[in-house]
Amino acid sequence: MRILVLGATGLLGRALMETSAWRCDAVLGASSRDADLRDASAVHTLVARVAPQWVILAAAWTDVDGCESDAARAMAVNCEGALNVARAAKEAGSKLLFVSTDYVFDGGAPAPTAPYEVDHAIAPINAYGRSKAAAEAGLREILPQVCIVRTSWLYGIGGKSFPETILRAAASGKNLSVVEDQRGRPTYNRDLADIIAKLVRSNASGTFQAANSGACSWFELAQELVSAAQLAVTVSPTTSAAYPRPAARPAYSVLSLSSIRALGIEPRPWQQAVAAFVAERNAARGTPDQAVEKLAPASSGRIA
Ligand SMILES: NC(=O)c1ccc[n+]([C@@H]2O[C@H](COP(=O)([O-])OP(=O)(O)OC[C@H]3O[C@@H](n4cnc5c(N)ncnc54)[C@H](OP(=O)(O)O)[C@@H]3O)[C@@H](O)[C@H]2O)c1
């Protein structure tokens, strides 16, 4: 089976390129340098050239505050770009897996008392969430068999993420103030990549939600990170109101995992994933060249 990963240079894309869960499949990766999602013709040419059985769309404009200040660009990349991919996939006879977000939910009053199920009404409260929600709807129209995988609080080696920011700040000896009034499920990029590979291998279609199990606040996540990395700094709780940002964030965006559990997939608890991430980060520290080398394992390749 031939798989094309769009967004192969991103946090999730890198893990998708590296995971062994594909087994003997040919996995080809592309980034914006190969085809900008907004360029329908370039996307069409790329997908037609590779002619994959599956396209994994992990490319997006993920700067949530940036999207808020340029909602038109957010919509152009995250929605119109995704629809360009869907049309190209349809023409090539490829299946499509689209990575979406917990930010399609509002997380607001009345405060949810249980994790969001896949069929809960979506009501995004920021431009990024609106662009991904619009993409979900448009993709289902173009490709009714599309596989949509919502995830949340993604982190890993080789990209910007909250855990990386916390560990860098803590390593410099700074005491940290972290918001405790937003609750979600952290997701280690390697665990999500393995789940996505399983969904593809089982020919899944429909909407799924995938993250590590358990839930926490950003404050609790920071505490766990600092403890796992054995850093001697103090982490104090604060509120979102004390740290206003351009884009509103849902106070609660815990995704129910029942859709993947129904397929026998049980993600490990977020604390175990944090420990694995810290161990991977410690092992990789000071060897950035090796991390780049690992982008192209034996059975995989880059387009460009
Ligand atoms: N990060 C999170 O916390 C989070 C949470 C929930 C859901 N998600 C979703 O998970 C997926 C992966 O996110 P991520 O954090 O891995 O993203 P990321 O690290 O920000 O990487 C984004 C990827 O998208 C590509 N890209 C950006 N703009 C593009 C464009 N106009 N045309 C073509 N490619 C473009 C980038 O390519 P270049 O390197 O060439 O720029 C890069 O490969 C996304 O769909 C995101 O919405 C992320």
The ligand as a Gaussian input file, in Angstrom:
#p B3LYP/6-31G(d) Opt

LIG

0 1
 N       -0.566000      20.950000      17.404000
 C       -1.678000      20.672000      18.108000
 O       -1.737000      20.863000      19.336000
 C       -2.869000      20.103000      17.406000
 C       -4.021000      19.850000      18.161000
 C       -5.128000      19.318000      17.521000
 C       -5.092000      19.036000      16.171000
 N       -3.967000      19.312000      15.465000
 C       -3.965000      18.997000      14.036000
 O       -2.984000      18.012000      13.820000
 C       -2.417000      18.149000      12.512000
 C       -0.911000      18.181000      12.610000
 O       -0.542000      19.313000      13.389000
 P        0.993000      19.603000      13.739000
 O        1.039000      20.201000      15.101000
 O        1.807000      18.403000      13.405000
 O        1.316000      20.762000      12.691000
 P        2.692000      21.563000      12.497000
 O        3.768000      20.977000      13.340000
 O        2.367000      23.004000      12.660000
 O        3.066000      21.263000      10.978000
 C        2.270000      21.782000       9.952000
 C        2.569000      21.046000       8.682000
 O        1.672000      21.553000       7.705000
 C        2.423000      22.030000       6.593000
 N        1.765000      23.217000       6.035000
 C        1.447000      24.361000       6.684000
 N        0.858000      25.212000       5.835000
 C        0.803000      24.579000       4.637000
 C        0.331000      24.947000       3.354000
 N       -0.240000      26.139000       3.128000
 N        0.445000      24.053000       2.348000
 C        1.017000      22.849000       2.554000
 N        1.484000      22.437000       3.743000
 C        1.384000      23.309000       4.768000
 C        3.791000      22.382000       7.146000
 O        4.722000      22.334000       6.082000
 P        6.027000      23.304000       6.079000
 O        6.999000      22.686000       7.030000
 O        6.485000      23.272000       4.675000
 O        5.551000      24.658000       6.535000
 C        3.986000      21.265000       8.159000
 O        4.437000      20.106000       7.526000
 C       -3.046000      19.411000      11.931000
 O       -4.114000      19.054000      11.103000
 C       -3.581000      20.150000      13.145000
 O       -4.680000      20.956000      12.806000
 C       -2.847000      19.823000      16.048000

